[in-house]
Amino acid sequence: MPNSYFRFKQFTVQQDKSVMKVCTDSCILGAWSAKHLNGSEKVLDIGTGTGLLSLMLAQKTGSAIDSIELDPESAAQAQENIVASPWSARIRVLAGNVLHFPLPADYDFIISNPPFFESDLRSPAEKKNKAKHNETLTLDALIVVLRKHLKITGSFSILLPNHRSGYFENLAMINGFFLYKKLTVRQTPAHPPFRSICLFGLQDPGSIEARELIIKYEDGKYTREFVDLMYDYYG
C-alpha cells in the first residue's frame, strides 16, 4: 500500500484521499517541465490530483498557477497540500471539469498528466477508472482544451504511455501544434520505453529535440541523469 504522504525537499504531498498517488513518471514530468517554463507568468495544471505538478513548478518559478481537478476529494487534498506549502499564494485549486470550467484563454504554459489507459486493464474502483482511463477526458477532448486556453506564444507538456505518443503527436499536429521536445523514458537499459514526455507549442521550432532518460541501471541504482533531474526535489 502506498504511503499516506510523500516528502520532498521543500514540500510534502499528502495522498491518502487522492485516487492518483505520487509516482516516478509524474515526478519526471514535473521536474522536466519546470526546465521549460521560460518565465511563464500564468500556468494551468490539468488534472492536478494531489497538486504534485503545481508544487514542483512553483518551487522552480514565480508563476501563478491554476490547478484544476475533477474529483472533489482529490481537489480537497490538493488544496490541503498547497496551503501547507511555501507557495500557497501563487497556486489556485479549481474543483471542476476542465471541459466546462470558465478558464481564461491566455496561459503561457499548460501541464497535464491525463487519464490515458483507455485500452488497458480497468480497475474495479470506479474513481480510479475515471482518473486513469479516458472516460472523462479523452486525448481528443484534451487537445481542444489546450488549443482554447494556450497563448499563441505558449507551450504545453504532457505525459503519455509510449505506445500512445504517436497518436497524440499526430492529433496535436492536426490541431496546429508543433512538437518541440520529446523525452522517452525507460525503467532500465533492458526495458523498452514505457513513457513519453512531450513539449508542444504553436510556433514552428524548425527542429525537434529528442532524448532518452533511463531511470535505473540494471543493478538497481539510479542513473546519474535521473539523479541530476530530480536532485532539487528529492536528491
Kinemage of the C-alpha trace (Angstrom):
@kinemage 1
@onewidth
@group {chain A} dominant
@subgroup {mainchain}
@vectorlist {calphas} color= white
{ca met a 1} P 0.000 0.000 0.000
{ca pro a 2} L 1.386 3.461 -0.867
{ca asn a 3} L 2.435 5.745 1.963
{ca ser a 4} L -0.164 8.309 3.025
{ca tyr a 5} L 2.336 11.063 2.215
{ca phe a 6} L 5.454 11.721 0.117
{ca arg a 7} L 8.032 14.136 1.494
{ca phe a 8} L 10.065 16.239 -0.928
{ca lys a 9} L 12.877 18.616 -0.013
{ca gln a 10} L 10.680 21.727 0.151
{ca phe a 11} L 7.127 20.376 0.424
{ca thr a 12} L 5.075 17.345 1.443
{ca val a 13} L 2.317 15.692 -0.579
{ca gln a 14} L -0.450 14.060 1.442
{ca gln a 15} L -2.149 11.442 -0.739
{ca asp a 16} L -4.458 9.338 1.414
{ca lys a 17} L -7.631 10.877 -0.085
{ca ser a 18} L -6.467 11.184 -3.691
{ca val a 19} L -7.029 8.478 -6.281
{ca met a 20} L -3.739 9.132 -8.071
{ca lys a 21} L -0.645 8.725 -5.900
{ca val a 22} L 2.802 10.190 -6.342
{ca cys a 23} L 4.737 8.105 -8.880
{ca thr a 24} L 8.129 8.313 -10.519
{ca asp a 25} L 6.919 9.175 -14.011
{ca ser a 26} L 4.788 12.095 -12.806
{ca cys a 27} L 7.785 13.388 -10.841
{ca ile a 28} L 9.871 13.199 -14.005
{ca leu a 29} L 7.167 15.159 -15.849
{ca gly a 30} L 7.213 17.867 -13.197
{ca ala a 31} L 10.987 18.207 -12.981
{ca trp a 32} L 11.470 18.139 -16.763
{ca ser a 33} L 8.644 20.616 -17.391
{ca ala a 34} L 9.983 23.046 -14.788
{ca lys a 35} L 13.043 23.489 -17.008
{ca his a 36} L 10.865 24.704 -19.894
{ca leu a 37} L 8.653 27.385 -18.355
{ca asn a 38} L 10.859 30.205 -19.679
{ca gly a 39} L 9.470 32.904 -17.396
{ca ser a 40} L 5.823 31.889 -17.804
{ca glu a 41} L 3.549 34.146 -15.776
{ca lys a 42} L 0.372 32.037 -15.930
{ca val a 43} L 0.336 28.232 -15.770
{ca leu a 44} L -2.506 25.709 -15.923
{ca asp a 45} L -2.211 22.219 -14.390
{ca ile a 46} L -4.927 19.976 -15.868
{ca gly a 47} L -5.883 17.073 -13.585
{ca thr a 48} L -3.789 18.182 -10.639
{ca gly a 49} L -4.618 15.218 -8.378
{ca thr a 50} L -2.622 15.791 -5.189
{ca gly a 51} L -1.248 19.078 -6.515
{ca leu a 52} L 2.155 17.475 -7.128
{ca leu a 53} L 2.932 19.038 -10.514
{ca ser a 54} L 1.784 22.503 -9.446
{ca leu a 55} L 4.029 22.324 -6.391
{ca met a 56} L 7.004 21.152 -8.435
{ca leu a 57} L 6.593 24.010 -10.894
{ca ala a 58} L 6.001 26.559 -8.144
{ca gln a 59} L 9.255 25.562 -6.463
{ca lys a 60} L 11.258 26.487 -9.564
{ca thr a 61} L 9.356 29.538 -10.873
{ca gly a 62} L 7.421 32.622 -9.842
{ca ser a 63} L 4.403 31.648 -11.952
{ca ala a 64} L 0.779 31.997 -10.901
{ca ile a 65} L -0.711 28.503 -11.257
{ca asp a 66} L -4.295 27.329 -11.703
{ca ser a 67} L -4.715 23.685 -10.706
{ca ile a 68} L -7.941 22.066 -11.870
{ca glu a 69} L -9.206 18.695 -10.656
{ca leu a 70} L -12.450 16.832 -11.396
{ca asp a 71} L -12.546 14.541 -8.341
{ca pro a 72} L -13.771 16.529 -5.290
{ca glu a 73} L -11.736 14.553 -2.730
{ca ser a 74} L -8.557 14.897 -4.776
{ca ala a 75} L -9.192 18.617 -5.229
{ca ala a 76} L -9.627 18.997 -1.479
{ca gln a 77} L -6.367 17.155 -0.861
{ca ala a 78} L -4.561 19.286 -3.432
{ca gln a 79} L -5.829 22.356 -1.590
{ca glu a 80} L -4.528 20.899 1.691
{ca asn a 81} L -1.090 20.255 0.188
{ca ile a 82} L -0.866 23.675 -1.433
{ca val a 83} L -1.939 25.565 1.694
{ca ala a 84} L 0.810 23.739 3.616
{ca ser a 85} L 3.446 24.670 1.011
{ca pro a 86} L 5.572 27.833 0.740
{ca trp a 87} L 3.739 28.832 -2.475
{ca ser a 88} L 0.068 28.865 -1.452
{ca ala a 89} L -0.336 32.498 -2.519
{ca arg a 90} L 0.520 31.611 -6.122
{ca ile a 91} L -1.483 28.400 -6.619
{ca arg a 92} L -5.265 28.329 -7.015
{ca val a 93} L -7.111 24.993 -6.854
{ca leu a 94} L -10.208 24.770 -9.052
{ca ala a 95} L -12.643 21.899 -8.455
{ca gly a 96} L -14.424 21.040 -11.671
{ca asn a 97} L -14.370 19.596 -15.159
{ca val a 98} L -11.829 21.325 -17.394
{ca leu a 99} L -14.095 20.694 -20.383
{ca his a 100} L -16.699 23.088 -18.983
{ca phe a 101} L -14.886 25.277 -16.454
{ca pro a 102} L -14.726 29.007 -17.366
{ca leu a 103} L -10.949 29.265 -17.591
{ca pro a 104} L -9.118 32.193 -19.204
{ca ala a 105} L -7.601 31.786 -22.654
{ca asp a 106} L -4.157 33.179 -22.004
{ca tyr a 107} L -1.974 30.633 -20.208
{ca asp a 108} L 1.737 30.788 -21.002
{ca phe a 109} L 2.245 27.139 -20.083
{ca ile a 110} L -0.042 24.145 -19.542
{ca ile a 111} L 0.980 20.839 -17.982
{ca ser a 112} L -1.054 17.637 -17.910
{ca asn a 113} L -0.741 14.055 -16.764
{ca pro a 114} L -4.013 12.985 -18.405
{ca pro a 115} L -6.075 9.809 -17.962
{ca phe a 116} L -4.569 7.666 -20.670
{ca phe a 117} L -5.064 3.950 -20.049
{ca glu a 118} L -8.029 3.772 -22.361
{ca ser a 119} L -7.313 0.254 -23.598
{ca asp a 120} L -5.547 -1.225 -20.572
{ca leu a 121} L -6.830 -3.329 -17.678
{ca arg a 122} L -9.546 -1.492 -15.800
{ca ser a 123} L -9.674 -1.141 -12.036
{ca pro a 124} L -12.690 -2.313 -10.006
{ca ala a 125} L -12.572 1.090 -8.298
{ca glu a 126} L -14.726 3.477 -10.343
{ca lys a 127} L -12.910 6.599 -9.119
{ca lys a 128} L -9.591 5.173 -10.266
{ca asn a 129} L -11.099 4.322 -13.643
{ca lys a 130} L -12.110 7.959 -14.090
{ca ala a 131} L -8.644 9.127 -13.115
{ca lys a 132} L -6.648 6.640 -15.181
{ca his a 133} L -8.923 5.892 -18.125
{ca asn a 134} L -10.146 8.377 -20.671
{ca glu a 135} L -13.820 8.227 -19.647
{ca thr a 136} L -13.871 11.855 -18.501
{ca leu a 137} L -11.069 13.436 -20.580
{ca thr a 138} L -10.089 11.821 -23.874
{ca leu a 139} L -6.930 12.898 -25.661
{ca asp a 140} L -9.131 14.281 -28.433
{ca ala a 141} L -11.020 16.424 -25.919
{ca leu a 142} L -7.811 17.447 -24.170
{ca ile a 143} L -6.263 18.840 -27.353
{ca val a 144} L -9.309 21.117 -27.802
{ca val a 145} L -8.849 22.433 -24.247
{ca leu a 146} L -5.167 23.055 -24.900
{ca arg a 147} L -5.877 24.914 -28.143
{ca lys a 148} L -8.534 27.026 -26.433
{ca his a 149} L -6.565 28.103 -23.372
{ca leu a 150} L -2.926 28.360 -24.516
{ca lys a 151} L -1.409 31.637 -25.685
{ca ile a 152} L -0.140 31.711 -29.263
{ca thr a 153} L 3.367 32.089 -27.802
{ca gly a 154} L 2.815 29.456 -25.104
{ca ser a 155} L 3.733 25.785 -24.786
{ca phe a 156} L 2.446 22.689 -23.037
{ca ser a 157} L 3.931 19.469 -21.693
{ca ile a 158} L 2.196 16.120 -21.421
{ca leu a 159} L 2.959 12.650 -20.065
{ca leu a 160} L 1.860 9.736 -22.257
{ca pro a 161} L 2.284 5.975 -22.392
{ca asn a 162} L 4.925 5.459 -25.040
{ca his a 163} L 2.603 3.440 -27.261
{ca arg a 164} L 0.133 6.369 -27.379
{ca ser a 165} L 2.684 9.071 -28.113
{ca gly a 166} L 2.493 8.728 -31.902
{ca tyr a 167} L -1.285 9.057 -31.843
{ca phe a 168} L -1.143 12.208 -29.748
{ca glu a 169} L 1.667 13.752 -31.787
{ca asn a 170} L -0.457 13.362 -34.913
{ca leu a 171} L -3.518 14.718 -33.121
{ca ala a 172} L -1.533 17.748 -31.960
{ca met a 173} L -0.231 18.391 -35.479
{ca ile a 174} L -3.769 18.298 -36.907
{ca asn a 175} L -4.745 20.927 -34.333
{ca gly a 176} L -1.926 23.286 -35.252
{ca phe a 177} L 0.689 22.333 -32.649
{ca phe a 178} L 4.368 21.614 -33.272
{ca leu a 179} L 6.420 19.109 -31.307
{ca tyr a 180} L 9.366 20.925 -29.715
{ca lys a 181} L 10.961 18.301 -27.475
{ca lys a 182} L 10.412 14.660 -26.612
{ca leu a 183} L 11.811 12.678 -23.682
{ca thr a 184} L 11.466 8.897 -23.909
{ca val a 185} L 11.649 7.121 -20.541
{ca arg a 186} L 12.885 3.596 -19.779
{ca gln a 187} L 12.963 1.824 -16.413
{ca thr a 188} L 16.375 0.256 -17.181
{ca pro a 189} L 18.541 -0.167 -20.298
{ca ala a 190} L 17.000 -3.631 -20.736
{ca his a 191} L 13.395 -2.403 -20.631
{ca pro a 192} L 11.535 -0.948 -23.618
{ca pro a 193} L 10.372 2.688 -23.366
{ca phe a 194} L 7.212 2.957 -21.262
{ca arg a 195} L 6.568 6.710 -21.115
{ca ser a 196} L 6.999 9.699 -23.407
{ca ile a 197} L 7.030 13.298 -22.208
{ca cys a 198} L 6.446 15.841 -24.942
{ca leu a 199} L 6.650 19.611 -25.203
{ca phe a 200} L 4.451 21.294 -27.826
{ca gly a 201} L 3.779 24.839 -28.972
{ca leu a 202} L 2.136 26.817 -31.748
{ca gln a 203} L 5.336 28.191 -33.297
{ca asp a 204} L 7.406 26.097 -35.723
{ca pro a 205} L 10.703 25.286 -33.931
{ca gly a 206} L 12.450 24.193 -37.125
{ca ser a 207} L 13.768 21.051 -35.465
{ca ile a 208} L 12.777 18.596 -32.731
{ca glu a 209} L 14.991 17.742 -29.764
{ca ala a 210} L 14.641 14.060 -28.843
{ca arg a 211} L 16.329 12.498 -25.815
{ca glu a 212} L 16.059 9.381 -23.660
{ca leu a 213} L 16.048 9.030 -19.880
{ca ile a 214} L 16.822 5.748 -18.147
{ca ile a 215} L 15.701 5.675 -14.502
{ca lys a 216} L 17.888 2.864 -13.147
{ca tyr a 217} L 20.892 0.844 -14.170
{ca glu a 218} L 20.447 -2.915 -14.356
{ca asp a 219} L 21.921 -3.234 -10.848
{ca gly a 220} L 19.017 -1.175 -9.474
{ca lys a 221} L 20.937 2.044 -8.820
{ca tyr a 222} L 19.537 5.289 -10.151
{ca thr a 223} L 21.285 6.703 -13.201
{ca arg a 224} L 23.227 9.947 -12.975
{ca glu a 225} L 20.792 11.596 -15.420
{ca phe a 226} L 17.806 10.711 -13.221
{ca val a 227} L 19.542 11.828 -10.024
{ca asp a 228} L 20.519 15.141 -11.614
{ca leu a 229} L 16.973 15.750 -12.891
{ca met a 230} L 15.352 15.071 -9.514
{ca tyr a 231} L 18.051 16.493 -7.231
{ca asp a 232} L 16.255 19.727 -6.313
{ca tyr a 233} L 13.199 17.726 -5.251
{ca tyr a 234} L 14.364 14.557 -3.552
{ca gly a 235} L 18.024 14.086 -4.401
